[in-house]
Amino acid sequence: MMEQFHELIYPGSATNESETNREVPLKVCSVKAGGMMSLAIDNLGALWMWGNCPQQNSESGFSLVSSFTPIPVWDFYGHTVVKVACGNEHVVALVSEGETYKGEDLLCYSWGNNNHGQLGLGDTESRVCPEIVETFNQDSPWAVYEVSCGAFHTALLTCKKRPNDKLQSTCWTFGLGENGQLGLGTTQNALKPEPVKELPEYAYLISVDCGLFHTSVVSSAGDVWSWGMMNGLGLCPDARFTGTDAGDAISPLLITGTKFNDPVQITCGAAHTVLVTNGGYKLWSWGRGRSGALGNGKEIDVLVPGVMLWPPLTEVVKNQESNNSVEEDNLVKKGSEEVTEMENKLSLAMEEMKLLQSKLTIMERYAGILHGSIFGKPFAEDDLPISLQNSDTFDIAKAWEEMLESADRSKLIRLEIFYRNMLAGVKDKKMKRRIQEIIQEYLPSVTPGK
């Protein structure tokens, strides 16, 4: 597709007649794939699609026909397609109201299979051609800025066209809801876009994505919510995709115990989720681990976010080998024994790095869970005691005294409750042990013949 030439010239994009007649080389700016179809937006704002594309059928009026090469969606001629998403058999596109995109003038169009209401048009009739989703038409107070499609449901992010002092956004969902993937507190389908009301009112959502039967969003503050199959984790046990599982989350669940700094994007696979944080330098994953989908070196399912092995250690090895290629050549001349020794040391170092990274991930997760159970909030770097931040030594008595002096009333109450619960647990264990000792002392005296 990159090598093709696009004869479509939008009004106003050509300066003279000769330029209008000249073929313009295409550049792909965005590409999406889902089900058995793919879509791409070029540098002129035109939309192309290939694979199983919606087509007019003389009998039923709708069918999916295979296109082996990209074809343009002429319905958007004279407009700019900014974003697009697709599910198994449906497409949702954000298109400028005029010729060019001006910031808050995007209209939402949908077409394709609509047997679950995934087009958001208020019915279950499939569409061959794009139709505007009236909830987000030119008169709507909402400006759409993100869109994602699951297999049979759709999610959108919007903000107010006339924002107030507080940055506010809303997540809307529609389509199939039998596993709670709409987050609307029910397992019913939704034929029109409905807001996910359980999300905080003033959380600004920067990214949304739909898995097969779950949905996830992340806010600018680093909070992540998931909902749908298997408590929003996207796990699909035994590949049973029908019926409601008692473990499904029908409303958003906030993922606690971990602080996600500087989030960038969240994306969902069929049964797992990946989050990009720290401005793109850190990756988290959770959900089904089959085939190594979580990138943590294992194939087991993970129920809480864990840090991925990023950057991959294999890349470190490759870079090291590339940088030392000249030195290795010299070592070969000096003797193969020195080369073998160096490779063995490098291999041992890489194994130690893997082990340390694995231990660090476990310690980070444990610290987050423990800190959350005591203080009721995720662990952050500024929670480290000052004595530990400034040196490599840690005076636990001094750190505890400083924390008590600086704590507010609510934190002190929570600490007291935690202490009392812990003390009660210790007393219970001592009592049980004493009862066992009394029983052991008493049993010989009641034994027959004594």
N, C-alpha and C positions, 0 to 999 in steps of 0.2 A: 504493500500500500504506500510506503514511503516514496516509491519511485514513480507513482502515478502523477498526472497533471490534472489540475482542477480548472474547468472552464467556467465555473460559476463565479461571477463577479457581483458582489453586493452593490446596491445603489450607493453612489458616492465614493466607492473605493477606488475607482479608476479616474485619472485626471484628464485623459484624452481618448479619442477613438482608437488610436493605434494601441494604447495600453489595454483597452477593453478587449481587443481582438487577440492579444497575446496570451499564451498559456502561462499560468502562474504555478510555480512549483509548490507542492504541498508539504507541510510539516505537521506531524501529529502532536497536538498539545495535551491531549488526555485520551485515555483508552479504558474501557470497562468490559468485563466479560461475566456472563452468568448463564446457567443452564446450557443451552446449545446455541447461544448467539453472542456476538461481540459488537461493540460500538466504539467509535472514535470521533473526537472533535478536532478539526484541523485549525490552522492558524488564521483562517478567514471566518471562523465561527460556524462552519457548516458541520452537520452531523452525518456520519456514515455508519452503515450497519451491514453485517453479513452473518451467515449461519442460518438458523431457523427464524426467518423474518415473518411478521404478520402480513398476510396477503388477503385480497378479496377472493371469496369462494362463491361460485354461482349457486351452489346448493345451500350451504349453511350461512354464507355471508362472511365467514371468518375461517382462516386456516393458517398454519405455519408452513412456509415453503422455503426450502434450502436455497441460499444464495452463496455460491462458492467464491465470489469476489465482492469487495465492498461496494455498496450502492448508496447514493445520497438520499437523505430524507427531504424531499422537495417541499414538504409542508412548511418548513421553516425558512424558505427562500426570502431574503430581504430582512432577516433577523439574525441575531447572534445567539448560538447555543453556548451557554456558559458551563453547565454541569449536566451529567447524565448518569443514570443507574439502571440496572436491569436485574430481574429475577429469573426464574425458570422460563417464563413465557410472557413477561410484561416489561414495559419500559416506562421510565419517568424522566422527563427532561425539564431543566430550568432554562427558559428562553427569554431574551430581552423583548420588551414591549415594542420598542422601536428598532431601528437598524443596528444600533450599537448599545452596549451595556453601560448604564450610567450609575449603577450602585444599588438602587432600591427598586428597580423597575422589572424584576424578573417575574415571569408568569410560569405557572406549573402546568405541564402537559403530560398526559399519560395515554398509553394505548397497548394493545395486546390482549392476552387472555385475562378474563376478569371473573372467573368462576367463584372466587372467594371475596370479591370486592376490592382487590388489591390495586385497582385503578383510582379508587376514591371518588367515583362519579355518582354514587348513590344507588347503584344497581349492580347486577351481576352479568350484564351484557358485555361481551367482548367487543373490542374496537380494532378496526383495521388501520384507521388514521388517528393521529394525535388529537385529543380533545382536552380543552382547558379544565383543570380542577377548580371549580368555582370558588372554593374556600380561599384560594390564593389568586384571584383574578386582579385586574387593574384597580378595582375599588376596595380591595381588602386592606385592612389596617396592618396586615402582617407582611413582612418582606422575607421571602424564603432565601436561605443562603447555603443549606446543605441538604442532600438527599441520598438515601440508601435503600436498596431493595433486598429483601430476603427471598427465599424461594417463592412464597405466596403472600408476603406482606411488605409494607412500605413504611419508612420513617423519614420525617422531615424536620429540619430545624428552622425556626423563624425568629425574628425580632420585630419590635414595633417600628413602623416607618417613621414615627415621630417620637424618638426616644426621650424619656425623662431623665432626671438626674442619676437614676440607678440603671446600670446595664442589665437588661432583662431579655431572656430568650425562652422559647417554648418548644417542646418536642411534640410532634403530632404523629400518630400512627393510624394505619387502616389496613384491611385485608384479613387474612386468616388469623384467628386468635385462640385456637383450641389448646395451645400449650402456654398461653399467657404471654406470647411474644409481643403483644400490643401494649402491655403494661397498663391496661385500663381497669384492672381489678376484676376482670371477668375472663372467661374462655370463649366468649361469643365473638363472631366476626364483626367487623366494622366496615360499612359500605361507604362511609364518608370520613374524612380526616377528623380525629378527635384528639384533644390535648391530653398528654400524660400528666394528670394533675398531682400525682404523688411526688413529683420532682420539686425541689425548692423553687420558690417564686423568683428569687433574684440571683439564681446561679446562672452564669453565662456559659452556655454549652458550646464548645468549639468543634466537636466532632461526634458523629453518630455512625453506627454501622449495624447491619443486620446479618446474623448468621442464618443457618437453615431454619431454626425455630427459636432463636433468642436474639435480643437486641442489647446494645451497650452504648453508653454516652459518657463523655468526659468533659468536665468544666474547666474553665481557665484557672481555677484555684487548685486543680489537681484532684478533684473528687470524681469517683467513677461509680456509676450505677449500672446494673445489669438486671434483666428480667427475661423470663421465658422458660424453656425446657431445663429441668434439673436445677432449679433455683438460679436461673439466669446464667449458669456456667456453660450452657450449650451442649452438655453431655447427652448423648443419645444411646442409652443402654440397649444392647441387643438389636440395634437398628430398627426398633419399633417406633414408627413415625406417626402412628395414629392413636387417638384416645388421649385422655388427660392423665398425666402422671401426678401422683400426690405430691411429688417433690418439686413440681414446677412453681415458679414465682409469677403470679399474675399481676404484681405491682413491683415497681423498681426497688432493688435492694442496694443499699450503699455498701461498697466494699471497704471494710475497716481494717485496722491493724497495720496499714502501710501508708506512708506519705509519698505521693507522686508529685515530684517537683517539675515545674516547667513542662507540662504535657504538650504534645504536638498533635498526635493522631491516635485514634482507636480503630481497630479493624477486627472483624469477626470471620472466622472460617466456618465450616459446616458445624463443628462441635468444639471450637476453641476460640480464644480471644487473645489478641496481641496489642499491647499499649506501648507507644513511643513517648519517652519522657526525657528530661534533662536536655531539652533543645535538640533532641535527636541522637544523643550519645548513650542512651540507656534503653533497654527493651525488657518488658515484662510479659509473661504469658501465663495462661491458666485454662483449664478445661480438659478435653480429651487429649491424651498424649500419644495415641497410636501413630505409628510410622514416624515418630520423632517430631510431631507437629509443633511441640512447645519449645523446641530448640534448646532444651536444658540438658541434653545428653542422655535422656531416659525416654521410656515409652509408657510410663505409668500416668494415670489421670491425676491431675492436680486440682484441688478444690480452693486454693488461695493463690493469689499472684506470686510468682517467683521470678527472680532475675534470670534472664537468658544469658547464655555464654556469648557475650558480645563485647568487643569484636571477636569473631571466631578464632580460636587458638591456632587452627590450621593456617590462617592468613598470617599470623605472627611467624610461624615456621617458614612459610613461603618467602616472606620479606627478609627473614634472617638468612635464608639460603641464597636469595638473590643478592643481598648486600655483601655476602661473604664469598661470592662465587670465585673472585680473583684469588682470595686467600686460600680457598680450598684447592684451587689448581696448584698453588705453590706447595701446599701440604702434601698433595699427591706425589709431587716430585721428591719430597723429603722422606716420604714413607707412608704406607697405608695404615700403619699402626696408629700414628698420631691422628689421622682422619677418623678412624674408628672410635678412638677415645673421645674425640670432640663430639661425634654424633651421639655417643652414649650419654655424655654429660648433658647435651641438649635435650635428649629424650627424657632423662630423669628430671630435668628442670621443668619441662612441659607437664609431666605427670604431677609434680609438686604444685604447679600453678593451678591445674585442674582441681586438685584436692583442696587447696586453699580457697579457691573460688567457691567450691561446693560448701565448705565449712562456713565461709562468710555469708552465703545465702541463707543457710540454716540459722546462723546466729542473728542475722538481721531480722528474719521472720520471727524468731523466738523473742527477741527484744521488743518487737512491735506488739506481739500478742500480750506479753507480760506488762508492758507499759500501758497498753489499752485497758487491761483488766484492772489496773490500779488507778490510773488517772482519767480514764474514760475518753481518751483522745489518742490519735496516732502518734507514734514516736517521731520526733523531728531532731535535727542536729542541734538546735539551740536548747534541747532538753538535757544535753550532756552537762554534768557538773563542771563548774569553772575550773576546779583543780585538775580535772582530767583534760580539759581543753587546752590549758596552758602548759602542761607538762605530761610526761609519760608515767607519773605516779598518781595514785588515787587514794586520798584519805577519806574513807567511807564515813567515819564519824563526823568529820568536819563538813563534808558534802551534805550529809543528812541535816546537820544543824543549820547550814545556810539555806537549804531548801525549805525547812520549817519556818525560818524567819521571813522568807520572801513569799510564802504561800498565802493565798487569799482564803477566806472562810470556806468557800465551796470545796477547795482542794483539801483543806484540813479535815473537813467532814468526810470526804471520800477516803482519805488515808485512814481515819479512825475506823470507818466501817470495814475497810480491807483488813486492818489489824485485828479487830474483834472477830471477824470471820476466820482468820488464820489461827487466832488463839483458841477459838472454839473447836476448830478441827484438831489442834494439838491435844486439847483436853479430852476430846472424844477418843482419840487413839490411846491416850494413857488409861482412860477408864476401861476401854475394851481389853487392854493388856492386863489390868489388875483383875478384871472379872475372870479372864482365862487362868491367871495364877491361882485364884481362890478355888476355881473348879478343879484344877489339878491337885490342890491340897486336899480337897474334900472327897474326891473320888476314891482314894485308897481306904478311907475310913468306913465307907458304905459297901465295900466289897465283901461278899459272903465269906464267912469263916474268920473274919477279923473283928 
